[in-house]
Amino acid sequence: MNKKLLAVALATAFAAPAMAEGVQIYGAFDVGVLVRGGNEGLVKDTRDTRSTVSSGMNGHNFIGFKVSEDLGNGLTVSGDAQFGFTLDSSALGDAGGFRTITSTLALSGDFGTVVAGKTGGARAAWIKKYDPFGGFGVAGQLSSTGIGIGEAYANNVVAWVTPEIFPGLRGLAAYTSSLDQQDSYPNKSATGRLYAFAAMYDAGPLSFVLNYENLEHISTDAKTGFPQIYTAGASYDLGMVKVYGLYDLITKYGQGWQVGVSSPVTDQLTLKAGYSTGTRKGYLRGALADQENDGKCSKVGVGLTYALSKRTTVYADAATLTEAKRADCGLNVNADVIGASGSSDGYGKGYGASGFDAGIRHTF
């Protein structure tokens, strides 16, 4: 079995770079300017436009370490750890500061790849993969309260990525005994278990995923049923234009969908556009919301990236909320943590009905 294909399969499942032989240090630095303003959501106010320096708007700021060793007999062991940070402040903790993004150890062979550790959520990986903005920036699918449910990370994960069932098609089965920030939850009867199953296809111009997850979440009641997660995404590369689409449903929480396009105008310049919309259940939005009505948010976004070199890119994005019906909507630039409180650097509840970001990203 081709170990490169196995590494690519693992990378696809968990939105991580392909692993290399030996030891590798890699990462990214990303910083720019973020401008947001206008009334949004249920609460009407007269806040002025806010302009800030922000980081991680085109992807995580992080430093990573990858290791790999050929064990012989068709076996390879590989590890990957990414540690995120903010470039524009000294924030600490999960809400954007220095933290572990992923940390995994994997064993690959003819049986496929078995991986254990802390990983990005499978659902969030598909949302980013089938979003022309990769989930980040003011135009990204994961970066608006009221549209996406957020980007989840999971502790205590064990997962299996199958070898190719037939060319281009692989399967994923994953289990975690507790999601991020639930290991020390004080109620021992609470649970954070999650089961995930996915079919993944990547061959030629076509890519698609069908994903199902069962979430035994600490804030839900087993008697009324735990949330079920259904995600279906696809992309097709036509050459001058690549089209994207995704539908996402979390029962008891909300649902949404996104469509988008990207076009490589030149070898350096890529243009992007997308539309995303989501409906969240009323009881999630606090005392200000009508508890019997769902809230809806929709967003239109455009953007571009321009490669200055193989490792350095400048980018710009703009977005506006086109509908905010009885919902707490707002524009973020990323979604590291579900339920984080609002803040000026773009995390949590977000701010504004329209926004713009521009910056530079360097990878190494």
Secondary structure, DSSP 8 states (H G I E B T S, - for coil): --HHHHHHHHHHHHT-----SEEEEEEEEEEEEEEEES--SS-------EEEEEE-SSS--EEEEEEEEEEETTEEEEEEEEEE--SSS--BSTTTSBEEEEEEEEEEETTEEEEEEEEE-HHHHHHHHTSTTTT-STTSGGGEETTB----EEEEEEEEE---SBTTEEEEEEEEEEETT-TT-S-TT----EEEEEEEEEETTEEEEEEEEEE--TTS-GGG---EEEEEEEEEE-SS-EEEEEEEEETTTEEEEEEEEEEESSSSEEEEEEEEEEEE-GGGS-TTS-TTS-EEEEEEEEEEEEESSSSEEEEEEEEEEEEEESS--EE-S--SSTT----TTS-TT-B-SEEEEEEEEEE-
